[in-house]
Amino acid sequence: MAARGEVKGAEGLGRMLQQGRLVSGLTQRELAEKLETDQKYIWGLESGKNAIVLERIFAIMRETGVRMYMEVDDRADEPLPDGREASRG
């Protein structure tokens, strides 16, 4: 396992997303292409910049006692939850 922890805000979420991308062996541009978006959007998420909606979600979580835990798994051969094979570059 590459990383694990509680995510309390947009910046923490961005760090976990970045770790997942790095473990997957993808550049920001490659990930953006796979998601049919642009590299600037990926950069914004990873740096916590696209935070208006995310901060509202985290505020709701704080008020309601909901916690989010994430982990980045470095096992490339494990299938995704929908049964597809994970693509690692």
Secondary structure, 3 states (H helix, E strand, C coil): CCEEEEECCHHHHHHHHHHHHHHCCCCHHHHHHHCCCCHHHHHHHHCCCCCHHHHHHHHHHHHHCCCEEEEECCCCCCECCCCCECCCC
